[in-house]
Structures are given as C-alpha cells and as structure tokens.
Amino acid sequence: MPNTDALAFEHRYQPGAPGSRVTLLLLHGTGGNESDLLPLGSAVAPQAALLSPRGNVLERGMPRFFRRLAEGVFDLDDLTQRTYELADFVDAAARTYGFDAAQVVGLGYSNGANIAASLLLLRPQVLAGAALLRPMLPLVPATPPDLRGKHVLIAAGQHDSLVPASSTRQLADLLQQSGADVTMQWLSAGHGLTSADVATVIRWLADRFRIPTAAAP
C-alpha cells in the first residue's frame, strides 16, 4: 500500500492506463478541492494518471494553494514557501505511486494556475510543462529559470474581470524569455471555464505531449 503519510497534501491519485507516460498534476482554484478537476483531467487526457492535491491554505474556509493579501495581491513569502512544499509533494508522490517524475504536466485553474506558474519559475524541474487556465504573473524570480524544452499553454478569458490582461501577458513574456515554448490562447470567456478550454487543452496535449484524446478501444 502507498505510504500516504509521507505526503503533505490531502489528495487523490488515479493511475493511468498501461503504457501511459504522463501524469497530470491537477491544481484547483480558490474554494476547490482534490476532486474538482478530476473530471477535467479525465476529459482532456483519458489515459493519463491524475494527481490532484488540495491546497493547504484556507481563506475564509476556502482552500487555496497560497495566501493573498488582497484580490490580486499575493503574499510572496508564503507563495515561495508553498511552491517548494508542492514541489516536494510531487517528488514524494512519484516515489510513492511509481509514476515518472520527468513526465508530470501541470493543469491548473485560477489559483491553481498561479501556483503551477510559480512551480515553473522556482522549481522548473518538477514539471515537463503546464496548461495554465486564467493565470496571472505570480512573482518574478530573482534568477530567471531555464525553461528550454518546457511546453506551456496559457488560456485567458477575453472578458475576465478578475485577472488583468496585462498580468497574463507579463507571465507569457517571462516564460518565453526563459526559453519556454508558450502557446497563448485568448478565449471568448470570463474567469470561468468553458467547453473551449477543454478543447484547447485537448489539442495542446495531443500536439505537445502526444497524449491520445480518447481511451484505446
């Protein structure tokens, strides 16, 4: 049996189909939990393994992955600490469940997209790439990361009232300047996810990671 006591986050893990290489790291938005993005993960990558932690920070009773001081204003010290905690969790989960630590792709929404972006910026070795849904720039690292070979999808809402478009563009620019292959998609949507997000992630995963879009018959 897996030693889940060694893992620092409440989480769900679903093994992938035989022969599947990729594990999706599912990172929920504010108020979500470890079950929220499982249907999305199964929809975009039916054969992939799914690792879905619950954020360890509570804001008025709602789980998050790091503290914020106000809407769009992050506690950078806490963000840095929580990013390293999440990175260590992924490493421990790979040892516990036996998936390939070099084939982990983040799939994060809102607060989860921001912590995934922070992983790329502070602990880039943890992720092979990430699909960031409604992200903003979480921080600017003191030392730019080497993101060569990393694939990143940014899916932004044209009518998103919570995420400034300028912050999303700054994130895309920083990732590109650090060597990442960035795919930027502006969708006709607000902050919430739509069917266009699902279709966009499916196409990106198939193109960049050769992930089948349907389970084998």
Buried (B, 14 or more C-beta within 10 A) or exposed (E): EEEBEEBBBBBBBBEBEEEBBBBBBBBBBBBBBBEBBBEBBBBBBBBBBBBBBBBBBEBEEBBBBBBBEEEEEBBBEBBBEBBBBBBBBBBBBBEBBEBEBEBBBBBBBBBBBBBBBBBBBBBBBBBBBBBBBBBBBBBEBEEEBEBEEBBBBBBBBEEBEBBEEEBBBBBBEBBBEBBBBBBBBEBEBBBBBBEBBBBBBBBBBBEBBEBBBEEEE
